[in-house]
């Protein structure tokens, strides 16, 4: 079984509660000074990541950047 992988996801604009509902428990959420929302948290497996990205797409949210954060 794979260990969860930490990701940083940056989305355009200030995300609403409706957009963030699926990630609220698993990610820290921060509004940036340059008008984006930064999400940092654990992704369990590839299907979890695909589900998050599909949710953002269905909500018409633009993902600006997706970064895998290496384990220290």
N, C-alpha and C positions, 0 to 999 in steps of 0.2 A: 504494500500500500504506500502511495506517495504521501509525503508531508505537504501541508499547505504551502503555497508560495505567496510571498508578500508582493503586492502591486501598488503602484501609485497611478491613479487614473485622473486625468485633468479633463474637465468638460467645460464647454463654452457657456458663459452666463452664470447667474445665480440660480442654483437648482432649487426647485420647490420640494415640499414634503412628499408630494405625489410621485415625483421623479425618484426621490431618494428612499422611498419606503423599502424596497428590496435590499438596500445596503446599510440601513441605519444601524443594525446591530453588529455588523461585521467590520465596519469601516469608520475611521475618524473622518470628519467632514470639515473643511475649512474654505471659507470664501477668501479669494486672493485679492490683492490690491489692483490687479490688472483685469478684473471682471470675469474671472473664471472660478470654478469650484474644484477643489482638490480633494480626492478621496484616497485614503491610504488604509489598506487592510489585507487580510488573508483571503486567498482564493483557494478553495479546497482541491479543485481539479480542473481540467480543461472544460468539462461540461458546465461547471459553475461559472467560469469566465465567459464562455459562449452565452450563457443565460443572461449574465449582466449586460453584455454588449447588445444582445437582442432586445433587452428591456429598454436600454437607452435609445436604440434605433426606433422601437415602437413608439417611444415618447417624443420622437423627433429631436433628440438631444445629440449635439455634435461632440464626439470624443476627440479632443485635440491631441492628447498624448496618452500612451499606455506604457508604463515602465515597470519592468520586473526589478525588484529590489533584492540584491544578493544577500544571502545570510552571512552574518559576520563570523 
